[in-house]
Structures are given as structure tokens and as C-alpha cells.
Amino acid sequence: MTATAPLDSASQPLLSPHDRPLPLYTVAELRALEKAAEAALPAHTLMARAGAAAARFLADRATHDGSSAEHRPIWIVAGPGNNGGDALVAAAELHRAGIAVEVFMPVEVKPDDARWALSVARASGVPISAAPPASFDAYGWLVDGMFGIGLARPLEGVFAQVAERLSERSRASGRVLALDVPSGLDSDTGNAVGPGAVVTATETITFIGAKPGLYTASGRDLAGAVTVAPIGLDVDLNTGATGPIRLNAPALFAPSFPARAHATHKGTFGSLAVVGGDTGMCGAPILAARAALYTGAGKVHVAFIGVGGPAYDPPHPELMLHSADALRLDTMDALAIGCGMGDTRRAAEALGRALRLDVPKLIDADALNLVAREAELAACVAARGMAGDACVLTPHPLEAARLLGCDAATIQQDRLAAARALATRFSSVIVLKGAGTVIAAPDGRVAINPTGSAALATGGTGDVLGGIIGALLAQRLPRYEAALAGAYLHGLAADTLTERGQGPAGLTAGELAPVVRELLNRLIYSRPA
């Protein structure tokens, strides 16, 4: 057996990404980090540290589980590559710590590092089998160490079968841990690698740094709760200096909020006009306007482009309701355009007039479809951005597909690429909504939002998001920071209501705004000035 590499597991921290603006590394970036580290460290160090971090994670769970599972052995499946090597080191560490562990290795590991890990596991006395158990009932935690970020083809054969069994266990009773990424997940896009099976884990311990695919598309459902094990690499985990993608967190936008000093007045916090509401569609702009009030805008107007709008909003008479022709939009500090706007010629003309104004603008819903349909409007949006007056566009995948001239499936195949393409084409800040909302700026900055859930899958929640971001633009937040803050607060409001038992089923869009106010004051304004 070769000499054991230094495990130094006690010195390696495990990090929760919660509220941290961690960098999200692509496969190419991770490979570069690994190559540089391996050139500077003794052989097998990264694998030793990764396995030790996984063992420490499992040891903590196994001894503090609070159920009968803590007395059951841990079952680990090891794949043929370096992910399998990480799994074997973890098994050896657990076995040395007196924790019962069994390894299923259907194919012997092949890379040199993984062969070293196999020799360590065998020398430690870890039981290794080439046959899976008939049932997982006798085991506590199950560990997916089949394939990591290097997987290029769908899971097949025994690995696909194990992935399906692990997923069944995860959905039934939990305690399924994935090493680095769930096997079968594309860590760059958050989609399955091809049409094959993919592991659904309840927790993922990911090495070196977090990956974008753990937070967008299907990744959030497949990865479960994510823990980051940096394994001792000298990586900036707070600013992400080595890559442009960030995990959205308050540190990215909180410094942009205006102070709430005593010597301020409603004009200090801006006037927002919500432009939309064609005949029979007044509810959408009112939802947006109410959200803007709760997000701290000084004055909020609604400009109805249709007829038959209400004279005032009984729950919120603070809102000022007008016909679009009766409100001077050029006197506003920001515009939120599109909610309930419709697709008529009247709507297109109203959008065209608004786009010509030198006012920060959010474009949503029907206004996005008009931009996709009419080349002149699209050119106007792009020209505003080129002139330094970028709009904020908030499409869902189908609206994004119309803007890019493709279908929604293409958007979902690579949400990061789609958001970047939209930011470039329209010289705008993009909020690509969906699981793991992607926020992209034309200067190349990109973030993935970690808040939100299926509680937002109900009518009107997009209008609320538009009102939130519009209010932040009126308060003079920069476009990108307004988009980051809006997406984060909007999702966190849904998460908060779900924790209180008011979601995910049956949560209504109108319930979000009061919670956004609560969160805004707690996260931003509870700190000393």
C-alpha cells in the first residue's frame, strides 16, 4: 500500500451556503483549480481531504440523528472514477472512527488517485461488496459516490438502477447524501445528463466550491440541502474572485439600499408608476403596486391603459390610480411596465412612449411579448441599454424563448446561457424566473437566486416581483442590485410563509408583500446606520 496522504480533516471547514454570496464554479473552473492545487500538494491530498470531509459530515449526522438510524450502518456506493475514490476514503475514515460502514463497488475504480483510495479502504478493513443489498432497510444513511462533475453520458446499467433505488429512498424517508453532485446531474446546468436516471439526494456535500447546477433547473430538487467543503484550497469563498457566477445573498445588494434617516420624506424614496391594466385586467398592476408600497417606494401610481379601472384601491387607498393619458410618466423616478397590459396596438404604443423616457424601467409580462413581437420595440430596449440606461427584463422561460426566437425547452437546457444571451441581445439586466432564478447583467455579472419554491407557482406572483423591483428602482438602487434584491426578497417571502404553514399549496400572490416588508426591515434596516 502507498503512503497515506495527510487527511488533516479537523482543519477543513464545512460551510453552509445560506446567506453567503458564494462563487459557483463551472466544470472548467473547477478543473483549473484542481490542476493548480495538485501541482502544489502531495499526491492524493485533495481526494484524502474530500473523503475526510464527507466522513466528518456523516459521522456528525450518524451520531446526532435522533432516531434509530444512528445505530445502523452507513451504505456507500462507489463508482469507477474519482468520485468513487472520495467515497472509499470516506468509508475508511468512518470505519476507523468505529462507525459501521459497507461499500458497494460494482466496478473497480480506475484512476490512480482512486486506486490509492481503494488500497486505503482495504487496509482499513472496510467491507467491500460487488453486489447491492436486496433492501436498504437495515441501513441508516445511504451515500451516492458514483459519479461527480466529470460525467459525460447518462447513467446506465447497475448505476442507473442504484440511482433509482437511492431516489426512492430519498423520497420515502430521506438520509441520502450525494458526494460533490448527485450522480447523473450536469453541475453546470442543473439538468440530467441525457435521458438517463439521476440521483435525488436529501443532502449534498460539494467539494472545493458550490456549482451552479446545484441551484437552478432541476438541481435544487435533486441536490437537497447543500454543504460546501472547500478542502483547504485557497479560494475566495465570499467574493468569488475567480469566476463571474455568484449565489445571490444580501451582501451583494444590501449596501445599495438608501438610508432611512429621520430627515427624509416620501420624495426621498421615489415615485413609481406601474403601467398596464388593459380593460378587464386591472388586478395585475394593482398587485404590483401594492407590492411596491410594501417595498418602501415613497409614492406609487397605477397608469391604466384601458377603460373601466377602479377609482381607488379600497385595501390601499395610498395608491394613486389614473388613466395612462392622465399621468405624466416623465415625472416618475421609475416605471414598471407590462402587468395586465395586453397585446393590442394601444399597448404597443404605450410601451413605445414609455421606452423613450429617461427613467429606469422594469419590463414584464405582456410588455415582454410585445418586445419579442415588434422589432422596433426590441431595438429601443437595446438602445436604452447601450446608452447606459439598461432596462430590467423579468421573463419566465416561455417569454424568454419568444425574446430569443427559440422554445422554452431550449431555454431550460441551459438557463445561465439563456440569461446571458438575453442580457447581451437587449443590453439589459435579465431576471430569468423559474427554479433557481438567474440574474444576468450586460457587463457579465451573473447570480443564481437560492430563495423561492413551488409556493410561487400561482397567478400574480410575477406581478408582485415586478412591483418589488420597480419600487427598488424608484429608490435609486442600481439596476442589477435592484434585480438581485427583488428576486431574493420575493423568494424568501414565499419560503417564510411556507415555514409558517401557509404554503406551498394555496399561497396567494397578495400574501407576499407584507412579508417582503418584514424581511426588508429585518435584513436591511435592523442594522445600525
C-alpha positions as CSV (number, residue, x, y, z in Angstrom):
1,M,0.0,0.0,0.0
2,T,1.3,3.5,-0.8
3,A,1.8,6.0,2.0
4,T,-1.3,7.6,3.4
5,A,-1.8,11.3,2.3
6,P,-2.4,13.8,5.1
7,L,-6.1,13.8,5.9
8,D,-6.0,16.8,8.3
9,S,-9.7,16.6,8.4
10,A,-10.1,18.7,11.6
11,S,-8.7,21.8,9.9
12,Q,-11.1,21.7,6.9
13,P,-14.3,23.7,7.5
14,L,-17.8,22.7,6.3
15,L,-19.8,25.7,5.1
16,S,-23.5,26.3,4.7
17,P,-24.2,28.5,1.7
18,H,-27.1,30.1,3.5
19,D,-27.0,33.9,3.1
20,R,-23.4,33.7,1.7
21,P,-22.6,35.1,-1.8
22,L,-20.5,32.1,-2.6
23,P,-19.0,31.7,-6.1
24,L,-20.5,29.0,-8.2
25,Y,-17.9,27.2,-10.2
26,T,-18.3,25.6,-13.6
27,V,-16.6,22.3,-14.5
28,A,-13.9,24.2,-16.5
29,E,-13.1,26.5,-13.5
30,L,-13.0,23.5,-11.1
31,R,-10.6,21.6,-13.3
32,A,-8.3,24.6,-13.3
33,L,-8.4,24.9,-9.5
34,E,-7.8,21.2,-9.1
35,K,-4.8,21.3,-11.5
36,A,-3.2,24.2,-9.7
37,A,-3.7,22.6,-6.3
38,E,-2.5,19.2,-7.3
39,A,0.8,20.7,-8.6
40,A,1.4,22.3,-5.2
41,L,0.3,19.5,-2.8
42,P,1.4,16.0,-2.0
43,A,-0.1,13.2,-4.0
44,H,-3.7,12.2,-3.2
45,T,-4.2,15.2,-0.9
46,L,-7.4,16.5,-2.5
47,M,-9.1,13.1,-2.5
48,A,-8.0,12.5,1.1
49,R,-9.5,15.8,2.2
50,A,-12.7,15.3,0.3
51,G,-13.2,11.8,1.7
52,A,-12.4,13.1,5.2
53,A,-14.9,15.9,4.9
54,A,-17.6,13.5,3.8
55,A,-16.8,11.2,6.7
56,R,-17.0,14.0,9.2
57,F,-20.3,15.1,7.8
58,L,-21.7,11.6,8.0
59,A,-20.2,11.0,11.5
60,D,-22.0,14.1,12.7
61,R,-25.3,13.0,11.2
62,A,-24.9,9.4,12.3
63,T,-24.3,10.3,16.0
64,H,-26.8,13.2,16.2
65,D,-29.6,11.8,14.1
66,G,-32.0,11.4,17.0
67,S,-33.6,8.2,15.6
68,S,-32.9,4.5,15.3
69,A,-31.0,5.3,12.1
70,E,-28.0,6.4,14.0
71,H,-27.3,2.8,15.1
72,R,-27.5,1.4,11.6
73,P,-24.5,1.0,9.3
74,I,-23.8,3.6,6.5
75,W,-24.1,2.2,3.0
76,I,-21.9,3.7,0.3
77,V,-21.9,3.1,-3.5
78,A,-18.5,3.8,-5.1
79,G,-18.3,4.5,-8.8
80,P,-15.3,3.7,-11.1
81,G,-13.8,7.2,-11.1
82,N,-12.5,9.8,-8.6
83,N,-16.0,10.2,-7.1
84,G,-15.7,6.6,-6.1
85,G,-12.3,7.3,-4.7
86,D,-13.8,10.1,-2.5
87,A,-16.4,7.5,-1.3
88,L,-13.7,4.9,-0.4
89,V,-11.7,7.4,1.6
90,A,-14.9,8.4,3.5
91,A,-15.6,4.7,4.2
92,A,-12.1,4.2,5.6
93,E,-12.4,7.3,7.8
94,L,-15.8,6.1,9.2
95,H,-14.5,2.6,9.8
96,R,-11.5,3.9,11.7
97,A,-13.9,6.0,13.8
98,G,-15.9,3.0,14.8
99,I,-18.9,3.7,12.7
100,A,-20.3,0.7,10.8
101,V,-20.0,1.2,7.0
102,E,-20.4,-1.0,3.9
103,V,-19.3,-0.2,0.4
104,F,-20.8,-1.5,-2.8
105,M,-18.4,-1.2,-5.7
106,P,-19.8,-2.8,-8.9
107,V,-16.7,-1.9,-11.0
108,E,-13.3,-1.4,-9.5
109,V,-12.1,2.2,-9.5
110,K,-9.6,3.1,-12.3
111,P,-7.8,6.4,-11.8
112,D,-4.5,6.4,-9.8
113,D,-6.0,8.6,-7.0
114,A,-9.0,6.3,-6.7
115,R,-6.8,3.2,-6.8
116,W,-4.9,4.7,-3.8
117,A,-8.2,5.2,-2.0
118,L,-9.2,1.6,-2.6
119,S,-5.9,0.4,-1.1
120,V,-6.6,2.7,1.9
121,A,-10.1,1.3,2.3
122,R,-9.0,-2.3,2.1
123,A,-6.1,-1.8,4.5
124,S,-8.6,-0.2,7.0
125,G,-10.8,-3.3,6.9
126,V,-13.8,-1.7,5.1
127,P,-16.2,-4.4,3.9
128,I,-16.5,-4.0,0.1
129,S,-19.1,-5.9,-2.0
130,A,-19.7,-6.3,-5.7
131,A,-23.4,-7.0,-5.1
132,P,-26.0,-4.5,-3.8
133,P,-28.3,-5.4,-0.9
134,A,-31.8,-6.5,-1.7
135,S,-33.2,-3.9,0.7
136,F,-31.9,-0.7,2.3
137,D,-34.0,-1.2,5.4
138,A,-31.0,-2.2,7.5
139,Y,-29.0,0.9,6.8
140,G,-29.1,4.5,8.1
141,W,-27.5,6.9,5.7
142,L,-27.0,5.9,2.0
143,V,-24.2,7.6,0.2
144,D,-24.0,8.3,-3.6
145,G,-20.4,8.2,-4.6
146,M,-20.9,7.0,-8.2
147,F,-20.1,9.9,-10.5
148,G,-19.2,13.6,-9.9
149,I,-18.8,16.6,-12.2
150,G,-17.0,14.6,-14.9
151,L,-19.9,12.5,-16.1
152,A,-20.5,13.0,-19.8
153,R,-23.1,10.3,-20.6
154,P,-26.3,9.1,-19.0
155,L,-26.2,6.6,-16.2
156,E,-26.6,3.1,-17.4
157,G,-26.9,-0.5,-16.1
158,V,-26.3,-1.1,-12.4
159,F,-25.6,2.6,-11.8
160,A,-28.9,3.7,-13.2
161,Q,-30.6,1.0,-11.1
162,V,-28.9,2.2,-8.0
163,A,-29.8,5.8,-8.8
164,E,-33.4,4.9,-9.0
165,R,-33.3,3.0,-5.7
166,L,-31.5,5.9,-3.9
167,S,-34.1,8.3,-5.2
168,E,-36.9,6.1,-4.0
169,R,-35.3,6.0,-0.5
170,S,-34.8,9.8,-0.6
171,R,-38.4,10.4,-1.3
172,A,-39.7,7.9,1.2
173,S,-37.6,8.5,4.3
174,G,-34.6,10.7,3.4
175,R,-30.9,10.2,4.6
176,V,-29.4,10.1,1.1
177,L,-26.1,12.0,0.7
178,A,-24.6,12.8,-2.6
179,L,-20.8,13.4,-2.8
180,D,-20.0,16.5,-4.8
181,V,-23.1,16.4,-7.0
182,P,-25.9,13.8,-7.3
183,S,-24.9,11.2,-9.9
184,G,-26.4,12.0,-13.3
185,L,-26.7,15.8,-12.7
186,D,-24.9,18.2,-15.0
187,S,-23.3,20.5,-12.5
188,D,-23.1,23.4,-15.0
189,T,-26.8,23.5,-16.0
190,G,-28.8,21.7,-13.3
191,N,-30.3,19.2,-15.8
192,A,-29.9,15.5,-16.0
193,V,-27.0,14.3,-18.2
194,G,-29.0,12.9,-21.1
195,P,-32.2,10.9,-20.7
196,G,-30.9,8.6,-18.0
197,A,-31.6,8.3,-14.3
198,V,-30.3,10.8,-11.8
199,V,-30.0,10.5,-8.0
200,T,-32.4,12.5,-5.9
201,A,-30.5,13.3,-2.7
202,T,-31.7,14.9,0.5
203,E,-28.3,16.4,1.1
204,T,-25.2,17.1,-1.0
205,I,-21.7,17.8,0.3
206,T,-19.9,19.5,-2.6
207,F,-16.1,19.9,-2.8
208,I,-13.9,22.9,-3.4
209,G,-16.9,25.2,-4.1
210,A,-20.5,25.1,-4.9
211,K,-21.7,24.5,-8.5
212,P,-24.4,26.4,-10.5
213,G,-26.3,23.2,-11.3
214,L,-27.0,22.6,-7.6
215,Y,-29.2,25.7,-7.6
216,T,-31.0,26.0,-10.9
217,A,-33.3,24.0,-13.1
218,S,-33.8,20.5,-11.6
219,G,-30.7,20.8,-9.4
220,R,-32.4,22.3,-6.3
221,D,-34.8,19.3,-6.1
222,L,-32.1,16.8,-6.8
223,A,-29.3,18.1,-4.5
224,G,-31.4,18.8,-1.4
225,A,-29.6,20.8,1.3
226,V,-26.1,21.7,0.1
227,T,-23.0,21.9,2.3
228,V,-19.6,23.2,0.9
229,A,-16.3,21.5,1.8
230,P,-13.5,23.8,0.5
231,I,-10.9,21.1,1.3
232,G,-8.3,23.6,2.1
233,L,-8.0,25.3,-1.3
234,D,-7.1,29.0,-1.2
235,V,-10.4,30.1,-2.8
236,D,-12.2,33.3,-2.1
237,L,-15.5,32.0,-0.8
238,N,-17.1,35.4,-0.2
239,T,-16.4,37.3,-3.3
240,G,-15.8,34.6,-5.9
241,A,-12.9,36.5,-7.4
242,T,-12.1,33.5,-9.7
243,G,-15.5,33.4,-11.5
244,P,-18.4,35.6,-12.5
245,I,-21.3,33.5,-11.2
246,R,-22.5,34.1,-7.6
247,L,-25.0,32.7,-5.3
248,N,-27.4,35.6,-4.6
249,A,-27.3,36.8,-1.0
250,P,-27.9,40.1,0.9
251,A,-24.2,41.0,0.9
252,L,-24.5,41.6,-2.8
253,F,-27.3,44.2,-2.6
254,A,-27.8,45.4,1.0
255,P,-25.1,48.2,0.7
256,S,-27.1,49.7,-2.2
257,F,-30.2,50.5,-0.2
258,P,-30.9,54.1,0.7
259,A,-30.5,55.2,4.4
260,R,-33.8,55.8,6.3
261,A,-32.6,58.9,8.2
262,H,-35.0,61.0,10.3
263,A,-34.7,63.9,7.9
264,T,-36.3,62.2,4.9
265,H,-39.7,62.4,3.3
266,K,-41.7,60.5,0.7
267,G,-39.9,62.1,-2.2
268,T,-36.7,60.7,-0.8
269,F,-37.8,57.2,-1.7
270,G,-39.1,57.9,-5.2
271,S,-42.2,57.7,-7.2
272,L,-43.1,54.6,-9.2
273,A,-45.7,54.3,-11.9
274,V,-47.0,50.8,-12.7
275,V,-48.1,50.9,-16.4
276,G,-50.5,48.3,-17.6
277,G,-54.0,47.1,-16.9
278,D,-55.9,47.0,-20.2
279,T,-59.7,46.7,-19.9
280,G,-60.7,43.8,-17.7
281,M,-57.1,43.3,-16.5
282,C,-56.7,45.8,-13.7
283,G,-55.8,43.3,-11.0
284,A,-52.3,42.6,-12.2
285,P,-51.0,46.2,-11.9
286,I,-52.7,46.7,-8.6
287,L,-50.9,43.6,-7.2
288,A,-47.7,45.1,-8.4
289,A,-48.4,48.5,-7.0
290,R,-49.4,47.1,-3.6
291,A,-46.1,45.2,-3.5
292,A,-44.2,48.4,-4.4
293,L,-45.8,50.2,-1.4
294,Y,-44.7,47.4,0.9
295,T,-41.2,47.5,-0.5
296,G,-40.7,51.1,0.5
297,A,-41.4,53.3,-2.5
298,G,-42.4,56.8,-1.4
299,K,-45.3,57.2,-3.8
300,V,-46.9,54.6,-6.1
301,H,-49.1,55.3,-9.1
302,V,-51.0,53.0,-11.4
303,A,-51.5,54.1,-15.0
304,F,-54.3,52.0,-16.6
305,I,-54.1,51.9,-20.4
306,G,-57.6,50.5,-20.7
307,V,-61.0,51.7,-19.5
308,G,-63.1,50.8,-16.5
309,G,-60.3,50.9,-14.0
310,P,-61.2,51.5,-10.3
311,A,-61.2,55.0,-8.9
312,Y,-59.2,53.8,-5.9
313,D,-57.9,50.6,-4.2
314,P,-60.0,50.1,-1.0
315,P,-57.4,48.0,0.8
316,H,-54.7,50.5,-0.1
317,P,-56.1,54.0,-0.7
318,E,-52.5,55.2,-0.6
319,L,-52.2,54.1,-4.3
320,M,-52.9,56.7,-6.9
321,L,-54.9,55.3,-9.8
322,H,-55.1,57.1,-13.2
323,S,-55.7,56.5,-16.8
324,A,-52.4,56.4,-18.6
325,D,-53.2,59.6,-20.5
326,A,-53.7,61.5,-17.2
327,L,-50.3,60.7,-15.6
328,R,-47.0,62.3,-16.7
329,L,-44.7,59.4,-16.7
330,D,-41.7,61.6,-17.3
331,T,-42.1,62.9,-13.7
332,M,-41.6,59.4,-12.2
333,D,-38.4,58.0,-10.7
334,A,-39.1,54.6,-12.2
335,L,-41.6,52.7,-14.3
336,A,-42.8,49.1,-14.1
337,I,-44.4,48.2,-17.4
338,G,-46.4,45.3,-18.6
339,C,-48.7,43.9,-15.9
340,G,-52.1,43.1,-17.5
341,M,-51.1,45.2,-20.4
342,G,-52.4,43.0,-23.2
343,D,-51.1,42.8,-26.7
344,T,-53.2,45.5,-28.5
345,R,-51.9,48.3,-30.7
346,R,-52.8,50.6,-27.8
347,A,-50.5,48.6,-25.5
348,A,-47.6,48.7,-28.0
349,E,-47.9,52.4,-28.4
350,A,-48.0,52.9,-24.6
351,L,-44.8,50.8,-24.3
352,G,-43.1,52.7,-27.0
353,R,-43.8,56.0,-25.4
354,A,-42.5,54.7,-22.0
355,L,-39.3,53.3,-23.5
356,R,-38.4,56.8,-24.9
357,L,-38.3,58.3,-21.4
358,D,-35.1,58.8,-19.4
359,V,-36.5,56.9,-16.4
360,P,-35.3,53.5,-15.0
361,K,-37.7,50.8,-16.4
362,L,-38.8,47.3,-15.5
363,I,-40.4,45.4,-18.4
364,D,-42.5,42.3,-17.6
365,A,-45.3,40.1,-18.7
366,D,-47.3,41.4,-21.8
367,A,-44.7,44.1,-22.4
368,L,-42.0,41.4,-22.9
369,N,-44.2,39.7,-25.5
370,L,-44.6,43.0,-27.3
371,V,-40.8,43.4,-27.4
372,A,-40.5,39.9,-28.8
373,R,-43.1,40.6,-31.4
374,E,-42.1,44.1,-32.6
375,A,-38.6,44.7,-33.8
376,E,-38.8,48.4,-33.3
377,L,-39.6,48.0,-29.5
378,A,-36.7,45.4,-29.2
379,A,-34.3,47.9,-30.8
380,C,-35.5,50.6,-28.5
381,V,-34.8,48.4,-25.4
382,A,-31.3,47.5,-26.6
383,A,-30.6,51.2,-27.5
384,R,-31.5,52.3,-24.0
385,G,-29.0,49.8,-22.6
386,M,-26.3,50.8,-25.0
387,A,-26.8,54.4,-23.9
388,G,-26.3,53.5,-20.2
389,D,-30.0,53.3,-19.3
390,A,-30.4,49.5,-19.1
391,C,-33.9,48.1,-18.6
392,V,-34.7,45.3,-16.2
393,L,-36.5,42.4,-18.0
394,T,-38.2,39.7,-16.0
395,P,-39.2,36.8,-18.3
396,H,-40.3,33.4,-17.4
397,P,-38.9,30.6,-19.7
398,L,-41.6,30.9,-22.4
399,E,-41.3,34.7,-22.5
400,A,-37.5,34.3,-22.7
401,A,-37.9,31.8,-25.6
402,R,-40.0,34.3,-27.5
403,L,-37.4,37.0,-27.0
404,L,-34.6,34.7,-28.2
405,G,-36.6,33.1,-31.0
406,C,-36.5,29.5,-29.7
407,D,-38.6,27.3,-27.5
408,A,-38.9,27.0,-23.7
409,A,-37.1,23.6,-23.7
410,T,-34.0,25.3,-25.2
411,I,-34.1,28.0,-22.5
412,Q,-34.3,25.3,-19.8
413,Q,-31.5,23.3,-21.2
414,D,-29.0,26.0,-20.1
415,R,-30.6,28.7,-18.1
416,L,-27.3,30.5,-17.5
417,A,-26.5,30.7,-21.2
418,A,-30.1,31.9,-21.9
419,A,-29.9,34.7,-19.4
420,R,-26.5,35.8,-20.6
421,A,-27.8,35.8,-24.2
422,L,-30.7,37.9,-23.3
423,A,-28.5,40.4,-21.4
424,T,-26.3,40.7,-24.4
425,R,-29.0,41.0,-27.0
426,F,-31.0,43.6,-25.1
427,S,-28.2,45.3,-23.2
428,S,-30.4,44.8,-20.2
429,V,-30.5,43.3,-16.7
430,I,-32.3,39.9,-17.0
431,V,-34.2,38.1,-14.3
432,L,-34.9,34.7,-15.8
433,K,-37.6,33.4,-13.5
434,G,-38.0,29.7,-12.5
435,A,-36.4,27.2,-10.2
436,G,-33.1,28.9,-9.4
437,T,-33.9,32.3,-10.9
438,V,-30.9,33.6,-12.9
439,I,-30.0,37.3,-12.8
440,A,-27.6,38.5,-15.5
441,A,-26.2,41.9,-16.3
442,P,-24.9,43.0,-19.7
443,D,-21.4,43.6,-18.2
444,G,-21.1,39.8,-17.5
445,R,-22.2,39.6,-13.9
446,V,-24.4,36.6,-13.2
447,A,-26.1,35.3,-10.0
448,I,-28.4,32.4,-9.2
449,N,-31.1,33.1,-6.6
450,P,-31.4,30.4,-3.9
451,T,-34.8,31.5,-2.4
452,G,-38.3,30.6,-3.5
453,S,-40.2,27.4,-4.0
454,A,-43.3,25.9,-5.5
455,A,-45.3,28.3,-3.3
456,L,-44.7,30.8,-6.1
457,A,-46.4,28.7,-8.7
458,T,-49.6,30.6,-8.6
459,G,-51.1,33.5,-10.6
460,G,-49.9,37.0,-9.8
461,T,-46.6,36.3,-8.1
462,G,-44.7,37.6,-11.1
463,D,-46.7,40.9,-10.9
464,V,-45.6,41.1,-7.2
465,L,-42.0,40.6,-8.3
466,G,-42.3,43.4,-10.8
467,G,-43.7,45.7,-8.2
468,I,-40.9,44.9,-5.8
469,I,-38.1,45.5,-8.3
470,G,-39.9,48.6,-9.6
471,A,-40.0,50.0,-6.0
472,L,-36.3,49.4,-5.6
473,L,-35.5,51.2,-8.9
474,A,-37.6,54.1,-7.7
475,Q,-35.4,54.2,-4.5
476,R,-32.5,54.6,-6.9
477,L,-30.9,51.1,-6.4
478,P,-28.7,50.3,-9.4
479,R,-30.5,48.0,-11.9
480,Y,-28.5,44.8,-11.2
481,E,-28.7,45.2,-7.4
482,A,-32.4,46.0,-7.6
483,A,-32.9,42.8,-9.5
484,L,-30.9,40.8,-7.0
485,A,-32.7,42.2,-4.0
486,G,-36.1,41.8,-5.6
487,A,-35.6,38.1,-6.6
488,Y,-34.1,37.3,-3.1
489,L,-36.9,39.0,-1.1
490,H,-39.7,37.7,-3.3
491,G,-38.5,34.1,-2.9
492,L,-37.7,34.5,0.8
493,A,-41.2,35.8,1.4
494,A,-42.6,32.6,-0.1
495,D,-40.2,30.5,1.9
496,T,-41.1,32.3,5.1
497,L,-44.8,31.8,4.6
498,T,-44.2,28.1,3.8
499,E,-42.3,27.7,7.1
500,R,-45.4,29.2,8.8
501,G,-47.7,26.6,7.3
502,Q,-49.2,29.0,4.7
503,G,-47.6,27.3,1.7
504,P,-46.6,25.8,-0.6
505,A,-50.1,24.9,-1.6
506,G,-52.7,27.7,-1.6
507,L,-50.4,30.6,-1.0
508,T,-51.7,33.7,-2.9
509,A,-49.7,36.4,-4.5
510,G,-51.2,39.1,-2.4
511,E,-49.8,37.5,0.8
512,L,-46.2,38.0,-0.3
513,A,-46.0,41.8,0.0
514,P,-46.5,42.2,3.8
515,V,-43.8,39.6,4.4
516,V,-41.5,41.3,2.0
517,R,-41.8,44.4,4.1
518,E,-41.0,42.4,7.2
519,L,-37.9,40.9,5.6
520,L,-36.8,44.2,4.2
521,N,-36.8,45.8,7.6
522,R,-35.2,42.8,9.3
523,L,-32.4,42.2,6.7
524,I,-31.6,45.8,5.7
525,Y,-32.9,48.3,8.2
526,S,-32.4,46.5,11.5
527,R,-28.6,47.2,11.2
528,P,-27.0,50.3,12.6
529,A,-26.8,53.1,10.1
